[in-house]
Amino acid sequence: MAIRWWPESGAPRRQIGHAVLMGLFWVWGAFGLVGNLLSLNSEIGVAALSGQLLWIGGMLLFGLGALLIRPGPSK
Protein backbone atom coordinates (compact mmCIF):
# COMPACT_ATOMS: atom_id res chain seq x y z
CA MET A 1 0.00 0.00 0.00
CA ALA A 2 1.47 3.34 -1.07
CA ILE A 3 1.31 6.47 1.04
CA ARG A 4 -0.60 9.26 -0.67
CA TRP A 5 0.93 12.63 0.09
CA TRP A 6 -1.64 14.64 -1.89
CA PRO A 7 -5.36 13.96 -2.34
CA GLU A 8 -5.23 14.35 -6.12
CA SER A 9 -2.48 15.00 -8.63
CA GLY A 10 -3.42 18.54 -9.74
CA ALA A 11 -4.64 20.00 -6.43
CA PRO A 12 -1.32 21.05 -4.83
CA ARG A 13 -0.04 22.64 -8.02
CA ARG A 14 -3.21 24.69 -8.40
CA GLN A 15 -3.10 25.81 -4.78
CA ILE A 16 0.58 26.78 -4.99
CA GLY A 17 0.09 28.52 -8.33
CA HIS A 18 -2.94 30.39 -7.03
CA ALA A 19 -1.05 31.50 -3.91
CA VAL A 20 1.99 32.64 -5.93
CA LEU A 21 -0.10 34.63 -8.40
CA MET A 22 -2.16 36.23 -5.63
CA GLY A 23 1.05 37.20 -3.85
CA LEU A 24 2.48 38.69 -7.04
CA PHE A 25 -0.79 40.53 -7.64
CA TRP A 26 -0.67 42.23 -4.23
CA VAL A 27 3.07 42.99 -4.33
CA TRP A 28 2.89 44.32 -7.92
CA GLY A 29 -0.13 46.41 -7.00
CA ALA A 30 1.45 47.87 -3.88
CA PHE A 31 4.72 48.77 -5.61
CA GLY A 32 2.87 50.20 -8.58
CA LEU A 33 0.56 52.27 -6.41
CA VAL A 34 3.47 53.68 -4.41
CA GLY A 35 5.37 54.37 -7.63
CA ASN A 36 2.41 56.18 -9.14
CA LEU A 37 1.85 58.24 -6.01
CA LEU A 38 5.51 59.26 -5.89
CA SER A 39 5.48 60.30 -9.54
CA LEU A 40 2.46 62.62 -9.29
CA ASN A 41 4.64 65.73 -9.46
CA SER A 42 6.75 64.54 -12.38
CA GLU A 43 6.19 65.43 -15.99
CA ILE A 44 3.82 63.46 -18.14
CA GLY A 45 5.61 61.72 -20.98
CA VAL A 46 6.22 58.49 -22.76
CA ALA A 47 8.23 57.03 -19.87
CA ALA A 48 5.46 57.69 -17.34
CA LEU A 49 2.81 56.29 -19.66
CA SER A 50 4.82 53.14 -20.40
CA GLY A 51 5.39 52.59 -16.67
CA GLN A 52 1.67 52.87 -15.97
CA LEU A 53 0.81 50.54 -18.85
CA LEU A 54 3.32 48.02 -17.51
CA TRP A 55 1.71 48.27 -14.07
CA ILE A 56 -1.81 47.80 -15.47
CA GLY A 57 -0.64 44.87 -17.61
CA GLY A 58 0.95 43.16 -14.62
CA MET A 59 -2.17 43.65 -12.53
CA LEU A 60 -4.30 42.11 -15.26
CA LEU A 61 -1.88 39.23 -15.85
CA PHE A 62 -1.49 38.26 -12.19
CA GLY A 63 -5.14 38.90 -11.27
CA LEU A 64 -6.64 36.94 -14.15
CA GLY A 65 -4.05 34.20 -13.72
CA ALA A 66 -5.00 33.79 -10.07
CA LEU A 67 -8.67 33.68 -10.98
CA LEU A 68 -8.17 31.10 -13.72
CA ILE A 69 -6.20 28.61 -11.60
CA ARG A 70 -8.40 28.80 -8.54
CA PRO A 71 -8.06 25.77 -6.30
CA GLY A 72 -10.87 23.29 -6.70
CA PRO A 73 -13.32 22.43 -3.94
CA SER A 74 -11.86 20.27 -1.20
CA LYS A 75 -13.29 16.78 -0.92
N, C-alpha and C positions, 0 to 999 in steps of 0.2 A: 504494500500500500504506500503510495507516494504522498508526501506532505504537500499540501496546496498552500502556497504563500499568498496568492491573490485569488479573489473569488472568480474572476473571469479574466481572459487574456488582455482585453482592451481597456478595462476600467482604470488601472493605475496610471497608464499613459495619458488617458483623457484627464484624470484629476490633476496630474502633475502639469500637463500642458495648459490646462485651464488656470491653475494657480500661477504659473509663470507669466502667462499673457495678462492676467489681471494685475499682477505686480508691475509688469512693464507699463501697463496702461496708467496706473496711478503715479508711478515714478516719472514717466514721460509727461504726463499732464501737470504734475507739480513743477517740474523743471521748466516746462514751457510756459506755464502761467507766471512763474517768477521772472523768467526771461522777458516775457512780454510786458510785465509791469515795470521792470527796470528800464526798458527801452521806450517808455512813453514819451520822454523828452527828446529822443533822438530824431533825426530827420527821416522822412519817409522816402524810401528808395527801393531799388531792386533787391538789395541785400535783406532789408527788413521784410519785404514781401515774400522772398524765397524762404526765409526762416519761419515765417508764420505758416506758409504752405507746407513746409516740412513738419511742423508741429501738428497741424490739422491732419496730414496724411498719416502720421504715426498714431495719433489718437484713433483714427478710423481703423487702421490696420490692427492695432492691439485690441481695441474694443470689439470689433466684429469677429476677430479671431477667437477671443475668449467666449463670445456668445455662440459661435459655431461649434466649438468643442466642449460644450458643457458636459459635465459628468452626468452619466445616466442615473436613473433612480436606483437606490440601493435595494438589494433583495434580502 
